[in-house]
Amino acid sequence: MNILDLIVGKPIKTSDERAEQIGIQEGIPIFGLDALSSAAYGPEAALSLLIPLGLLGVQYIIPISAAIIILLVIVYFSYRQTIAAYPSGGGSYTVARFNLGAFPGLLAAAALLTDYILTAAVGISAGVGALVSAVPSLQPHTVLICVAILVIITILNLRGVRDAGVVFMVPTYLFVGTLLITIVGGLVRVALSGGHPVAITPLPPPPAITEAVTFWLLLKVFASGCTALTGVEAVSNGVKAFREPAVKNAQRTLTVIIFFWQFCSREFLISSKSMASPATDPGRPGYQSLLSMLIAAVFGKGIFYYVTIAAILFVLSLSANTAFADFPRLCRSISQNNYLPHAFGYRGRRLVYTYGIVVLALLTFLLLLLFDGVTDRLIPLYVVGAFLAFTLSQFGMVVHWRKNRGPHWMKSTLVNGLGGFVTGITVIVVLVAKFAEGAWITVIFIPLLIFLFRMVRRHYHMVSVATNCPGPAVPAIEAARPIVVVPIEHWSQISRQAVEFASQLSREIIAVHVEPGDHSEFLHMDWERYVDQPFRAAGVDPPILITLPSPYRFIVVPIVQFVLELSAKHPGRRIVVVVPALVEDRWYEYFLHNQRARLLQWSLLVRGNERIFTVTSPYYISEGAAKSD
């Protein structure tokens, strides 16, 4: 077994794809971790903005959370309909493109890609935030821990959907179980104390009131709390990953996810209000997450506390898997319409879209570095993309129902129309409330992505027009053989193989040696001995060896100029350049030895014409085949 098999697993046959499909049990951890985990940081994101109000701020969180839950229910019913209408994967991009047009589709795609990148970064940073709350001494190592978790999640996703689901099931259901126990324990303590429970572990003292309640502040709190809705679309993007009946399994998975989220978020906020537990300032010494304080207040800092914190850490960190499950699928859909490179549509050895996973990992890594892995610094960028995609998807579904008037189409239209209106208003609120705090970055990034889409599409269109060939192939009849050019550095096994390969292509061979100084005598001696004499003995004209002076020590440029001049002198002939290359067991050694070969091929490709071709003559060498004394 090689290292790649050990890390990402053995290749899976395309015919075994059905075995990789998942049910509801695996679907919850794969597509629902983002929504489930937001119960851990969504309420805190809202409460942290109420810190200037002291204990008074806790009183306002209940009506705000009620508004968020109502919004969630509307979006939930809308996406149940989207799953049924687009069982092949009805993400916002697909819905908007088919019903609203190309530009709204690209806008939805850019918004979703932005959301998924931030989903991965926020999930990991929130998980590490929970760990830092339990072990404050780890705070200086926040970024390093974030990167380590990112590497683990990337490898798990490269192993395939089913493997990732199996691995994530244990921490997911441990998280669900411990939170339910915490909620029940908190409700019991509230009931036994007559509504005023005393915390087992003392809560931090409430901060002093430094601001007055304003409508603007409440809007900002609502905008932060809406981050909890960002995982709702994930299931609709991955319907094809479910076993049959795929639509029913996807809808049931979405129902379980939404029910658990709203239940936990509501109960945690009620407990926070009952115990008068304000949020603490993230990123500063002494910070504790809201869940950490509530669990300690209900059960103390014993074994259960650390087990629960560990479960929260795992689930928050692994919630990035929602992005890793959907980002590559979305990139694949976009690439099928020529708006992203086609490589995003290629499935790797484990039937996953490898390029999308790797690109997402790199972008997430950059975000974690830029924002020091602190969740609160990433939240302002987070919601605009998600809710913009929600809005376009819902209005796209309105058009869909009007075009496909089946049973109950009017009711479906009203549900999606209401969802589009509400999420559209939310986009405006979030954008205005969070613009100065970082949402402006999203406003710039989304148009840049759309510009990238159009550039890629223009490129593919240009290539398609330029390479379109409606005519038949014309066989060569008594055509002149090409002139073959072989660059030679010094005489070696690599050079010998290249010359032998060139002799099979043509009798007219020109070997080119670039000489920065005056030290080519040894090559000419070797050429006379190892090339001229054997060729003459075989009754064949030997290749010509030409030395090109290079006073400025350029290597590639003189060869390219020589080939271009040779092509101009023989307008009716094809020129084939045979590029010698060394191939070794270790992949990185190939790159150590062949930079000039690749640069030469690229230069001829850019500056050449339709009569100039390059081919590689690889010489394979295995480890231990040659050892120096």
C-alpha distance (Angstrom), angle and dihedral (degrees) to the residues before:
residue distance angle dihedral
M1 . . .
N2 3.82 . .
I3 3.79 126.1 .
L4 3.82 94.1 -99.8
D5 3.81 91.5 54.5
L6 3.79 89.5 49.4
I7 3.82 94.6 50.4
V8 3.81 103.9 38.7
G9 3.80 101.2 13.2
K10 3.79 134.8 -113.7
P11 3.82 119.3 -50.7
I12 3.82 117.3 -85.7
K13 3.80 121.8 -138.6
T14 3.78 118.0 -119.8
S15 3.80 88.2 -124.8
D16 3.83 89.0 61.0
E17 3.80 93.1 60.0
R18 3.82 93.3 109.4
A19 3.81 89.7 62.8
E20 3.81 88.0 59.5
Q21 3.82 93.4 57.5
I22 3.78 116.8 105.9
G23 3.79 141.0 -142.9
I24 3.80 132.6 -142.4
Q25 3.82 94.2 -77.2
E26 3.80 92.3 57.5
G27 3.80 93.5 33.8
I28 3.81 93.1 63.8
P29 3.83 95.4 59.7
I30 3.83 94.0 38.0
F31 3.81 100.6 46.8
G32 3.79 102.2 14.2
L33 3.78 105.5 51.2
D34 3.79 93.0 92.1
A35 3.80 93.1 53.5
L36 3.83 94.1 39.5
S37 3.78 94.4 47.8
S38 3.80 92.2 48.9
A39 3.80 85.9 73.4
A40 3.80 83.9 71.1
Y41 3.80 99.2 50.3
G42 3.84 106.6 15.4
P43 3.82 96.9 76.7
E44 3.80 90.3 42.2
A45 3.81 91.3 52.0
A46 3.81 87.9 58.2
L47 3.82 95.9 41.1
S48 3.81 93.1 50.1
L49 3.80 89.3 65.6
L50 3.81 89.7 54.8
I51 3.81 93.0 58.7
P52 3.86 92.0 102.5
L53 3.83 88.1 60.2
G54 3.82 93.3 57.7
L55 3.81 114.4 -156.1
L56 3.79 89.5 -15.2
G57 3.81 88.6 70.0
V58 3.81 92.7 63.8
Q59 3.82 89.7 62.6
Y60 3.80 92.2 60.7
I61 3.77 97.3 51.5
I62 3.83 95.8 77.2
P63 3.85 97.8 61.9
I64 3.81 90.6 41.7
S65 3.81 91.9 51.0
A66 3.82 89.6 48.0
A67 3.80 89.4 57.2
I68 3.81 90.7 49.1
I69 3.82 92.1 49.9
I70 3.82 91.3 50.5
L71 3.80 88.5 51.6
L72 3.81 89.7 48.9
V73 3.82 92.2 53.0
I74 3.82 91.1 51.7
V75 3.81 91.9 49.8
Y76 3.82 90.5 45.5
F77 3.80 94.3 57.1
S78 3.79 90.0 44.5
Y79 3.80 92.7 55.0
R80 3.79 93.1 46.0
Q81 3.79 85.6 62.0
T82 3.80 91.8 45.3
I83 3.82 90.8 54.8
A84 3.81 91.0 52.3
A85 3.81 93.8 45.3
Y86 3.83 96.1 46.8
P87 3.82 107.7 30.4
S88 3.80 90.9 163.6
G89 3.80 89.2 68.7
G90 3.77 115.2 -58.5
G91 3.76 103.0 -160.9
S92 3.77 120.7 158.9
Y93 3.81 90.9 -95.0
T94 3.79 93.7 57.2
V95 3.80 94.6 43.1
A96 3.81 94.8 46.2
R97 3.81 94.3 44.0
F98 3.80 95.6 50.8
N99 3.80 96.1 42.2
L100 3.80 108.9 25.7
G101 3.80 103.0 29.9
A102 3.80 141.3 -105.9
F103 3.81 100.0 -57.5
P104 3.84 96.5 48.0
G105 3.81 86.7 47.7
L106 3.81 91.3 53.5
L107 3.80 90.3 45.8
A108 3.80 90.2 53.1
A109 3.81 90.7 46.3
A110 3.80 93.0 51.2
A111 3.80 91.5 46.1
L112 3.81 91.9 49.6
L113 3.80 94.6 47.3
T114 3.80 89.1 50.8
D115 3.79 90.3 49.0
Y116 3.81 93.5 50.1
I117 3.80 93.1 49.9
L118 3.80 90.1 51.7
T119 3.81 91.3 43.0
A120 3.79 89.7 59.9
A121 3.80 93.6 46.1
V122 3.82 95.5 44.3
G123 3.80 93.4 46.2
I124 3.79 94.1 53.0
S125 3.81 94.6 42.2
A126 3.83 91.1 48.7
G127 3.80 90.5 51.5
V128 3.77 91.9 51.2
G129 3.81 88.4 45.9
A130 3.80 88.6 59.5
L131 3.79 90.2 50.1
V132 3.80 92.4 49.2
S133 3.81 89.1 50.9
A134 3.80 90.2 58.2
V135 3.82 95.7 38.6
P136 3.84 107.9 28.4
S137 3.81 92.1 -179.4
L138 3.82 88.1 72.8
Q139 3.81 93.8 62.8
P140 3.85 94.7 98.6
H141 3.82 88.7 56.3
T142 3.82 96.2 51.7
V143 3.81 97.0 118.4
L144 3.81 93.9 45.2
I145 3.82 91.8 52.1
C146 3.82 90.3 47.3
V147 3.80 91.6 53.8
A148 3.82 92.5 47.3
I149 3.82 90.8 53.1
L150 3.81 90.5 47.0
V151 3.81 90.6 55.4
I152 3.81 91.5 50.8
I153 3.81 93.2 49.3
T154 3.80 91.3 47.9
I155 3.80 92.3 52.9
L156 3.81 92.3 46.7
N157 3.79 91.2 52.9
L158 3.79 92.3 47.4
R159 3.82 86.8 57.8
G160 3.82 91.1 64.9
V161 3.80 141.4 -94.0
R162 3.79 97.3 -79.4
D163 3.80 95.4 47.6
A164 3.79 90.6 49.4
G165 3.81 91.2 49.5
V166 3.80 93.3 50.8
V167 3.82 92.5 48.6
F168 3.82 92.8 47.5
M169 3.81 96.0 47.4
V170 3.82 96.5 78.6
P171 3.84 98.0 52.3
T172 3.81 91.2 39.6
Y173 3.78 96.1 55.5
L174 3.81 91.4 38.8
F175 3.81 87.1 55.2
V176 3.81 92.0 48.8
G177 3.80 92.3 47.6
T178 3.81 96.9 47.6
L179 3.81 92.8 46.9
L180 3.79 91.6 50.5
I181 3.82 89.9 50.3
T182 3.81 89.7 49.4
I183 3.79 91.5 50.1
V184 3.79 93.3 48.3
G185 3.82 91.1 46.2
G186 3.80 90.9 50.2
L187 3.80 92.8 48.8
V188 3.81 90.7 49.8
R189 3.81 91.7 50.8
V190 3.79 91.1 48.2
A191 3.80 91.4 49.7
L192 3.83 94.5 46.8
S193 3.80 92.9 47.7
G194 3.78 95.3 49.2
G195 3.78 93.1 -111.1
H196 3.81 97.6 -48.8
P197 3.82 107.9 85.2
V198 3.79 122.5 -176.5
A199 3.81 115.5 -130.9
I200 3.83 116.2 -119.3
T201 3.81 89.2 -146.0
P202 3.82 109.0 40.2
L203 3.77 114.4 -111.0
P204 3.81 121.2 -127.2
P205 3.80 112.9 -88.2
P206 3.81 112.3 -93.1
P207 3.80 114.3 -103.1
A208 3.75 121.5 -111.6
I209 3.79 119.0 -94.6
T210 3.81 106.8 -101.0
E211 3.82 101.2 161.3
A212 3.77 139.0 40.4
V213 3.80 123.5 -121.8
T214 3.79 111.1 -92.4
F215 3.78 133.7 175.1
W216 3.81 89.1 -121.3
L217 3.81 91.3 56.7
L218 3.80 91.8 50.0
L219 3.82 90.0 50.5
K220 3.82 89.9 53.5
V221 3.82 90.1 49.6
F222 3.81 90.3 51.4
A223 3.81 90.6 48.6
S224 3.81 92.1 52.8
G225 3.79 92.7 45.7
C226 3.80 90.5 54.2
T227 3.81 89.3 70.8
A228 3.80 85.7 85.9
L229 3.81 90.7 71.3
T230 3.79 96.6 59.1
G231 3.81 96.5 96.3
V232 3.80 96.8 55.8
E233 3.80 95.9 94.5
A234 3.80 96.0 51.4
V235 3.82 96.0 88.8
S236 3.81 93.1 50.5
N237 3.81 90.0 55.6
G238 3.79 93.6 52.4
V239 3.80 104.4 43.4
K240 3.82 91.6 124.6
A241 3.80 90.5 60.1
F242 3.84 90.8 67.9
R243 3.78 126.9 88.1
E244 3.79 119.3 -112.8
P245 2.94 127.6 -45.3
A246 3.81 78.3 45.6
V247 3.82 97.2 171.8
K248 3.81 94.4 50.5
N249 3.81 92.5 45.2
A250 3.80 91.3 49.1
Q251 3.82 93.0 48.4
R252 3.82 92.3 48.1
T253 3.80 90.8 48.6
L254 3.80 90.4 51.7
T255 3.81 90.7 48.8
V256 3.81 93.7 52.9
I257 3.80 91.7 47.4
I258 3.80 95.1 49.5
F259 3.80 94.4 44.2
F260 3.79 93.7 51.9
W261 3.81 93.1 45.3
Q262 3.78 96.7 52.1
F263 3.81 92.2 43.1
C264 3.80 94.9 51.4
S265 3.82 95.3 41.6
R266 3.78 92.5 49.9
E267 3.80 95.0 47.1
F268 3.79 94.4 45.8
L269 3.78 91.8 52.6
I270 3.82 91.0 47.9
S271 3.81 89.8 50.7
S272 3.79 90.6 47.5
K273 3.78 90.2 53.3
S274 3.82 93.2 45.8
M275 3.81 92.8 51.1
A276 3.81 93.6 38.9
S277 3.79 90.3 -124.1
P278 3.81 112.1 169.0
A279 3.81 123.0 -166.8
T280 3.81 121.8 -103.2
D281 3.79 125.7 -132.2
P282 3.86 111.5 -90.3
G283 3.77 118.6 -131.3
R284 3.82 94.6 28.4
P285 3.81 130.9 100.9
G286 3.79 112.5 -86.7
Y287 3.78 93.7 29.5
Q288 3.81 116.2 155.7
S289 3.76 125.5 -179.9
L290 3.80 117.7 -120.0
L291 3.81 92.0 -113.7
S292 3.79 91.7 50.4
M293 3.80 90.9 55.0
L294 3.81 94.7 45.1
I295 3.82 94.9 47.9
A296 3.81 90.7 48.1
A297 3.81 90.3 46.8
V298 3.83 92.6 52.2
F299 3.83 101.9 38.0
G300 3.80 105.9 8.7
K301 3.79 125.3 -125.7
G302 3.77 98.5 -56.4
I303 3.79 133.7 119.0
F304 3.81 93.7 -62.2
Y305 3.81 90.5 54.0
Y306 3.80 93.5 55.0
V307 3.81 93.4 42.3
T308 3.81 89.7 52.5
I309 3.80 93.4 45.8
A310 3.81 89.0 49.6
A311 3.82 90.2 51.4
I312 3.81 90.5 48.2
L313 3.79 90.6 48.9
F314 3.80 92.1 51.5
V315 3.79 95.4 45.4
L316 3.79 95.9 43.5
S317 3.78 90.8 49.2
L318 3.78 93.5 43.4
S319 3.81 90.8 47.7
A320 3.78 84.0 85.4
N321 3.80 83.9 74.4
T322 3.80 89.2 78.7
A323 3.78 87.9 65.4
F324 3.81 91.9 43.0
A325 3.81 89.6 52.2
D326 3.82 95.9 48.6
F327 3.83 106.9 27.9
P328 3.84 93.9 67.9
R329 3.82 91.5 45.3
L330 3.79 91.4 51.4
C331 3.82 91.7 46.9
R332 3.79 88.4 51.5
S333 3.82 91.9 52.8
I334 3.81 91.1 48.5
S335 3.81 92.3 47.6
Q336 3.81 90.8 52.5
N337 3.81 86.8 64.2
N338 3.84 91.5 48.3
Y339 3.81 95.2 -110.2
L340 3.82 93.8 115.5
P341 3.83 130.3 31.5
H342 3.80 112.7 -75.0
A343 3.80 89.7 -122.4
F344 3.82 87.6 80.5
G345 3.79 88.2 66.5
Y346 3.81 95.0 56.0
R347 3.78 116.7 102.7
G348 3.77 117.0 -140.1
R349 3.79 132.1 -138.3
R350 3.82 92.3 -70.3
L351 3.84 96.3 46.3
V352 3.81 92.6 -102.3
Y353 3.79 128.2 120.5
T354 3.79 96.4 -103.7
Y355 3.81 98.8 -175.7
G356 3.80 92.6 55.6
I357 3.81 92.0 49.6
V358 3.81 93.3 50.1
V359 3.81 94.1 45.6
L360 3.81 91.4 49.7
A361 3.81 90.6 49.6
L362 3.81 91.6 52.6
L363 3.82 94.0 47.6
T364 3.81 91.5 47.1
F365 3.80 89.8 50.2
L366 3.81 90.6 54.7
L367 3.81 92.2 49.1
L368 3.80 92.9 50.3
L369 3.79 90.1 51.2
L370 3.81 94.3 47.0
F371 3.82 94.7 49.1
D372 3.82 98.1 35.3
G373 3.81 91.5 -120.0
V374 3.84 93.5 -74.8
T375 3.82 112.8 145.0
D376 3.81 96.0 -151.5
R377 3.80 90.9 58.2
L378 3.80 91.4 53.6
I379 3.82 98.1 44.0
P380 3.87 96.3 78.5
L381 3.81 90.0 60.1
Y382 3.76 93.0 46.2
V383 3.77 113.6 74.8
V384 3.82 105.6 44.3
G385 3.80 95.4 72.6
A386 3.79 94.5 44.4
F387 3.79 96.5 49.9
L388 3.80 93.5 41.7
A389 3.82 87.5 56.2
F390 3.82 90.0 46.3
T391 3.81 90.7 53.2
L392 3.80 95.8 48.6
S393 3.80 91.2 45.7
Q394 3.80 93.4 51.7
F395 3.79 95.4 47.6
G396 3.79 88.3 45.2
M397 3.81 88.8 55.8
V398 3.82 89.8 51.2
V399 3.81 88.8 58.4
H400 3.82 89.7 44.5
W401 3.81 93.1 55.7
R402 3.80 92.2 46.0
K403 3.82 89.9 53.6
N404 3.83 94.4 42.7
R405 3.79 105.3 42.5
G406 3.76 102.3 -172.7
P407 3.81 128.2 151.7
H408 3.83 113.6 -42.8
W409 3.82 91.2 4.5
M410 3.80 91.4 145.0
K411 3.81 92.4 56.0
S412 3.79 90.6 47.6
T413 3.80 90.5 49.0
L414 3.80 91.3 52.4
V415 3.82 92.3 49.0
N416 3.81 93.4 50.3
G417 3.79 92.5 40.7
L418 3.80 91.3 53.0
G419 3.81 89.7 46.5
G420 3.80 91.7 51.2
F421 3.81 92.8 47.7
V422 3.79 94.7 48.3
T423 3.81 95.5 44.4
G424 3.82 89.9 45.1
I425 3.79 90.2 55.7
T426 3.80 88.5 46.7
V427 3.83 91.1 53.9
I428 3.80 90.0 55.3
V429 3.81 92.6 46.1
V430 3.80 93.0 48.1
L431 3.78 93.5 44.5
V432 3.81 93.5 50.8
A433 3.81 94.5 40.9
K434 3.80 95.8 46.1
F435 3.80 102.0 30.5
A436 3.80 97.6 102.3
E437 3.82 92.1 41.5
G438 3.78 94.6 60.8
A439 3.81 108.3 -67.5
W440 3.81 87.1 112.0
I441 3.82 87.2 72.8
T442 3.79 89.5 62.1
V443 3.80 90.7 48.0
I444 3.81 88.8 57.0
F445 3.81 97.2 38.4
I446 3.82 96.5 53.5
P447 3.86 94.7 56.0
L448 3.81 89.1 46.2
L449 3.80 89.6 55.0
I450 3.81 90.7 49.7
F451 3.81 88.8 50.9
L452 3.82 88.8 51.3
F453 3.82 90.5 50.4
R454 3.79 91.6 52.7
M455 3.81 92.9 46.8
V456 3.81 91.2 52.6
R457 3.80 91.2 46.0
R458 3.82 90.9 49.6
H459 3.79 90.3 50.5
Y460 3.80 93.9 51.4
H461 3.80 90.5 46.5
M462 3.81 91.1 51.4
V463 3.81 91.4 48.7
S464 3.81 91.2 47.2
V465 3.81 92.4 52.2
A466 3.81 93.4 43.2
T467 3.82 94.4 48.7
N468 3.79 98.8 39.1
C469 3.81 107.3 124.9
P470 3.83 118.1 -179.3
G471 3.85 93.0 166.6
P472 3.82 128.1 89.2
A473 3.79 125.3 -105.9
V474 3.83 115.0 -94.7
P475 3.82 114.6 -141.7
A476 3.82 117.2 -133.3
I477 3.81 113.2 -109.4
E478 3.80 115.0 -163.5
A479 3.79 89.1 -26.8
A480 3.80 120.1 171.5
R481 3.77 114.5 -101.7
P482 3.78 116.5 -113.7
I483 3.77 126.0 -97.2
V484 3.81 107.3 -112.4
V485 3.81 121.2 -148.2
V486 3.82 119.2 -163.3
P487 3.83 118.9 -170.5
I488 3.82 109.5 -143.0
E489 3.81 125.7 -166.6
H490 3.81 98.0 174.5
W491 3.78 136.1 -29.1
S492 3.80 111.7 -77.2
Q493 3.77 142.5 131.1
I494 3.81 87.6 -84.1
S495 3.80 91.6 54.6
R496 3.81 92.7 45.2
Q497 3.80 92.2 53.1
A498 3.82 91.6 48.0
V499 3.82 91.7 51.8
E500 3.82 91.8 48.0
F501 3.80 90.5 49.4
A502 3.82 90.7 48.6
S503 3.83 90.6 52.1
Q504 3.80 89.0 59.7
L505 3.80 90.6 56.3
S506 3.79 100.5 46.7
R507 3.81 146.1 -12.5
E508 3.80 90.4 -129.4
I509 3.80 106.9 77.9
I510 3.80 128.2 164.9
A511 3.79 118.8 -168.6
V512 3.80 113.5 -156.9
H513 3.79 124.1 -156.4
V514 3.80 120.5 -175.6
E515 3.80 111.5 -148.0
P516 3.82 117.8 -167.5
G517 3.85 89.6 -175.7
D518 3.81 136.8 9.7
H519 3.79 102.2 -76.9
S520 3.81 105.6 105.6
E521 3.82 95.6 108.8
F522 3.79 93.7 101.4
L523 3.80 92.4 51.9
H524 3.83 91.1 51.0
M525 3.81 90.0 50.0
D526 3.80 91.5 49.9
W527 3.81 90.5 45.2
E528 3.80 91.9 54.3
R529 3.80 91.4 48.3
Y530 3.80 102.6 39.4
V531 3.82 103.3 29.4
D532 3.80 114.6 18.8
Q533 3.80 97.2 45.8
P534 3.85 97.3 44.8
F535 3.81 92.2 46.9
R536 3.83 93.3 48.4
A537 3.79 90.3 46.5
A538 3.80 88.3 55.6
G539 3.81 90.9 50.3
V540 3.79 93.3 -112.1
D541 3.79 127.1 125.8
P542 3.82 106.8 -107.0
P543 3.80 122.2 -124.0
I544 3.77 117.3 -94.8
L545 3.81 118.1 -114.1
I546 3.80 114.2 -148.0
T547 3.78 123.7 -174.7
L548 3.79 116.5 -149.7
P549 3.81 115.3 -158.2
S550 3.79 116.2 -134.3
P551 3.82 111.9 -174.4
Y552 3.81 91.3 174.8
R553 3.83 92.3 51.2
F554 3.81 94.5 -115.3
I555 3.79 113.8 152.5
V556 3.80 108.5 176.9
V557 3.82 98.1 39.1
P558 3.86 96.6 59.5
I559 3.82 91.2 49.0
V560 3.81 92.5 49.6
Q561 3.82 91.3 48.2
F562 3.81 90.8 48.9
V563 3.81 92.8 50.7
L564 3.81 92.0 47.8
E565 3.81 91.8 49.8
L566 3.80 90.6 46.8
S567 3.80 90.0 52.0
A568 3.81 90.7 50.2
K569 3.84 91.7 51.0
H570 3.81 92.1 51.7
P571 3.83 105.5 39.6
G572 3.80 93.1 169.2
R573 3.81 97.2 50.2
R574 3.78 133.7 80.9
I575 3.81 119.0 -127.3
V576 3.80 118.4 -144.6
V577 3.80 117.6 -168.3
V578 3.82 112.8 -158.2
V579 3.82 107.5 -155.4
P580 3.83 114.4 -159.2
A581 3.82 113.7 -139.0
L582 3.79 136.0 179.5
V583 3.82 118.2 -134.1
E584 3.81 119.4 -167.7
D585 3.79 136.5 179.9
R586 3.79 94.3 -102.0
W587 3.79 112.9 67.2
Y588 3.81 94.4 -143.2
E589 3.82 92.0 56.9
Y590 3.80 88.9 62.2
F591 3.80 88.8 60.0
L592 3.81 91.7 46.7
H593 3.81 92.1 58.6
N594 3.80 107.3 34.1
Q595 3.80 109.5 50.6
R596 3.82 93.2 114.0
A597 3.80 92.1 46.3
R598 3.79 92.1 55.1
L599 3.82 91.8 43.6
L600 3.81 90.6 51.6
Q601 3.80 92.4 50.8
W602 3.81 91.7 47.4
S603 3.82 92.4 48.0
L604 3.81 92.6 50.4
L605 3.78 90.0 46.9
V606 3.81 92.0 53.1
R607 3.82 99.4 39.6
G608 3.78 100.8 29.1
N609 3.78 132.4 85.7
E610 3.78 139.2 -131.0
R611 3.84 91.5 -76.5
I612 3.83 96.4 56.2
F613 3.83 118.3 84.2
T614 3.79 132.5 176.2
V615 3.79 126.1 -153.8
T616 3.79 129.1 179.5
S617 3.79 123.2 -126.8
P618 3.82 102.6 -157.9
Y619 3.79 119.1 -159.1
Y620 3.81 110.9 -159.6
I621 3.78 121.3 -146.5
S622 3.80 124.3 176.9
E623 3.77 127.8 -150.4
G624 3.79 111.3 -79.6
A625 3.81 94.8 15.5
A626 3.80 90.0 116.7
K627 3.78 127.2 20.1
S628 3.76 127.8 -175.7
D629 3.80 118.7 -126.4
